Amino acid sequence: MESTAIKLAPESSTSGLTDNNVISLSAIRKHQRAVRRHRNNMIKQRLMGLGLLAICWIIRVMTGDCLMLLIFGMIALDMLLNPKYIMKFNVKE
């Protein structure tokens, strides 16, 4: 049997630990920053893939050799079309 002095006080509504499943504002902002960071990194990856594809195409036009386009073109297409990270981004958390 617990006395009333030992019972824990209910948490505040901003902590996210109540029985009402309230999410704290800091958790929402942290999630929004993570979503924004992911979107920006995917844009960077796709731009790098597009640039690599353009460089390979320029080399192919200049030399007439398709080897660079075949090798690096597959990597560039993977960078463009893959929904996951291929490049490693140095991100502060």
Backbone bond lengths (Angstrom), bond angles and torsions (degrees), N, CA, C in turn:
res aa  C-N    CA-C-N  psi(-1)  N-CA   C-N-CA  omega(-1)  CA-C   N-CA-C  phi
1 M - - - 1.443 - - 1.519 109.51 -
2 E 1.337 117.09 122.57 1.460 121.72 -178.15 1.516 110.04 -93.73
3 S 1.305 114.18 142.55 1.461 117.87 174.30 1.521 109.07 -84.02
4 T 1.297 116.19 165.55 1.463 119.54 -177.93 1.514 111.78 -70.27
5 A 1.318 118.65 -21.24 1.463 121.18 179.46 1.513 111.63 -75.60
6 I 1.331 117.95 -25.12 1.464 121.47 -177.20 1.522 111.31 -87.22
7 K 1.288 118.24 -25.56 1.462 121.30 -178.39 1.524 110.55 -61.46
8 L 1.309 115.19 142.52 1.455 120.52 179.27 1.519 110.39 -78.45
9 A 1.290 115.05 142.77 1.461 120.27 177.57 1.527 108.58 -74.22
10 P 1.316 117.56 146.95 1.471 119.33 177.11 1.531 109.94 -64.58
11 E 1.298 114.16 145.20 1.466 119.36 -178.95 1.522 110.24 -72.41
12 S 1.311 114.45 159.76 1.460 118.83 178.32 1.525 110.10 -74.30
13 S 1.304 116.42 163.57 1.463 120.31 -176.52 1.526 112.31 -73.72
14 T 1.317 118.79 -12.64 1.459 120.12 179.61 1.518 112.57 -91.83
15 S 1.310 119.06 -8.01 1.460 120.27 -177.74 1.520 112.76 -84.41
16 G 1.308 118.02 -21.80 1.454 120.69 179.54 1.512 113.40 84.32
17 L 1.332 118.94 7.40 1.448 121.57 -176.51 1.520 113.51 -108.34
18 T 1.286 119.48 17.00 1.453 121.29 -178.23 1.519 110.49 -86.13
19 D 1.305 115.46 173.53 1.458 120.60 177.64 1.524 111.98 -76.01
20 N 1.305 118.00 -8.40 1.466 122.49 -177.72 1.521 112.78 -86.27
21 N 1.334 117.84 2.50 1.469 123.43 -177.91 1.525 111.77 55.62
22 V 1.301 116.96 45.02 1.452 122.43 178.78 1.517 108.61 -83.19
23 I 1.303 116.38 132.61 1.455 122.06 178.31 1.517 107.81 -96.80
24 S 1.322 115.73 134.95 1.459 119.15 -176.82 1.524 110.54 -73.97
25 L 1.303 115.22 156.54 1.461 121.20 179.00 1.519 111.17 -65.70
26 S 1.323 117.47 -34.81 1.464 119.94 178.40 1.527 111.02 -67.30
27 A 1.335 117.73 -34.63 1.459 119.93 177.21 1.525 110.85 -68.86
28 I 1.307 116.65 -37.14 1.467 120.25 177.33 1.518 110.35 -64.78
29 R 1.326 116.64 -44.03 1.474 120.00 179.86 1.524 111.19 -66.78
30 K 1.330 116.85 -37.72 1.465 120.10 177.58 1.526 110.21 -63.09
31 H 1.328 117.03 -42.13 1.461 121.15 177.64 1.532 111.05 -65.03
32 Q 1.336 117.19 -41.13 1.464 120.33 178.76 1.523 110.95 -63.68
33 R 1.335 117.48 -38.98 1.466 120.19 177.41 1.521 110.93 -65.44
34 A 1.335 116.81 -39.55 1.465 120.36 179.28 1.529 110.86 -65.97
35 V 1.328 117.55 -40.70 1.467 121.18 178.32 1.525 110.00 -65.20
36 R 1.330 117.21 -43.84 1.463 121.52 179.17 1.534 111.08 -63.61
37 R 1.350 116.82 -41.13 1.457 121.43 178.97 1.518 110.32 -64.59
38 H 1.348 117.54 -42.58 1.460 120.98 178.83 1.533 110.80 -63.07
39 R 1.330 116.53 -44.31 1.467 120.23 -179.73 1.529 110.74 -62.63
40 N 1.331 117.49 -43.44 1.460 120.51 179.81 1.519 111.45 -65.69
41 N 1.338 117.40 -39.70 1.458 119.77 178.97 1.523 111.67 -67.84
42 M 1.330 117.70 -35.73 1.456 119.58 177.19 1.535 111.03 -68.75
43 I 1.324 117.00 -35.28 1.466 119.95 175.32 1.524 109.99 -63.82
44 K 1.338 117.33 -43.57 1.466 121.09 177.51 1.525 110.78 -60.42
45 Q 1.339 116.49 -44.02 1.459 120.18 -178.87 1.525 110.87 -63.77
46 R 1.310 116.86 -42.41 1.471 119.56 -179.16 1.523 111.53 -68.76
47 L 1.327 117.35 -36.36 1.465 119.66 176.27 1.521 111.23 -66.80
48 M 1.321 117.04 -38.36 1.466 119.80 176.98 1.533 110.60 -65.95
49 G 1.325 117.35 -38.69 1.460 120.72 176.84 1.515 111.70 -64.89
50 L 1.322 116.38 -40.02 1.458 120.41 177.50 1.526 111.03 -66.20
51 G 1.318 116.24 -40.56 1.471 120.12 177.25 1.515 112.29 -64.75
52 L 1.340 116.63 -41.52 1.463 120.32 177.90 1.524 110.82 -64.35
53 L 1.306 116.37 -39.68 1.464 119.92 177.67 1.532 111.13 -65.07
54 A 1.319 116.93 -40.30 1.468 120.73 177.87 1.529 111.26 -65.39
55 I 1.321 117.83 -41.78 1.468 120.99 178.26 1.525 110.42 -63.55
56 C 1.330 116.75 -42.68 1.470 120.09 178.17 1.525 111.30 -62.95
57 W 1.323 116.50 -39.17 1.470 119.37 179.59 1.533 110.76 -68.25
58 I 1.327 116.86 -38.98 1.474 120.10 177.77 1.520 110.15 -63.26
59 I 1.338 117.15 -43.14 1.468 120.53 177.92 1.523 110.36 -63.68
60 R 1.323 116.99 -37.83 1.461 120.55 179.39 1.522 111.28 -66.09
61 V 1.327 117.17 -39.37 1.462 120.71 179.05 1.527 110.73 -69.35
62 M 1.331 116.29 -40.25 1.466 119.85 -177.33 1.524 112.94 -71.22
63 T 1.332 117.06 -40.16 1.464 119.89 -175.16 1.519 113.47 -100.95
64 G 1.323 117.74 -23.93 1.458 120.08 -176.19 1.519 112.39 81.04
65 D 1.338 117.44 6.17 1.459 122.20 -178.79 1.529 109.43 -100.19
66 C 1.321 116.37 129.15 1.469 121.19 -177.52 1.524 113.64 -91.80
67 L 1.328 118.07 -1.61 1.450 120.20 -174.55 1.531 112.32 -63.60
68 M 1.326 117.95 -44.92 1.459 120.66 178.97 1.523 110.76 -64.34
69 L 1.313 116.40 -39.28 1.462 120.18 179.32 1.522 111.07 -65.43
70 L 1.326 117.81 -38.35 1.457 120.46 179.57 1.526 111.86 -70.36
71 I 1.316 116.75 -42.90 1.471 119.76 -176.56 1.523 110.66 -73.07
72 F 1.312 116.20 -58.60 1.456 119.56 -175.02 1.532 112.30 -81.26
73 G 1.317 117.31 -18.20 1.453 120.37 176.75 1.521 112.01 -66.70
74 M 1.322 116.28 -35.17 1.467 119.90 177.17 1.531 110.53 -67.12
75 I 1.315 116.40 -40.07 1.467 120.05 177.53 1.523 109.76 -65.80
76 A 1.328 116.30 -41.66 1.459 120.17 -179.74 1.533 111.11 -65.06
77 L 1.318 116.82 -41.29 1.469 119.33 178.05 1.525 111.41 -66.09
78 D 1.316 116.06 -35.98 1.457 119.39 176.65 1.525 110.60 -65.68
79 M 1.326 116.98 -38.06 1.463 120.67 177.58 1.530 110.53 -67.09
80 L 1.306 116.94 -33.89 1.462 120.62 -179.44 1.525 112.93 -75.62
81 L 1.316 117.62 -39.41 1.455 120.88 -168.75 1.522 114.93 -102.79
82 N 1.323 118.39 -13.94 1.456 120.91 -176.17 1.526 110.60 -80.55
83 P 1.331 118.90 129.19 1.464 120.75 178.73 1.527 113.46 -78.63
84 K 1.338 117.93 -4.79 1.463 122.11 179.71 1.522 109.61 -105.43
85 Y 1.335 114.71 165.12 1.461 119.80 178.85 1.521 110.82 -70.81
86 I 1.309 115.65 133.80 1.445 122.57 169.74 1.519 108.39 -109.45
87 M 1.311 115.63 -38.40 1.463 122.09 178.39 1.519 108.92 -86.90
88 K 1.325 115.36 152.43 1.462 120.03 176.77 1.519 107.43 -99.98
89 F 1.334 115.57 124.30 1.446 121.33 -179.22 1.520 109.01 -107.48
90 N 1.323 116.62 134.18 1.462 121.38 175.37 1.514 107.73 -84.21
91 V 1.313 115.21 103.86 1.458 120.70 -175.16 1.519 108.32 -120.40
92 K 1.326 116.51 130.25 1.456 120.67 173.98 1.508 108.45 -78.46
93 E 1.320 116.00 136.69 1.469 119.14 179.40 1.487 110.62 -115.95
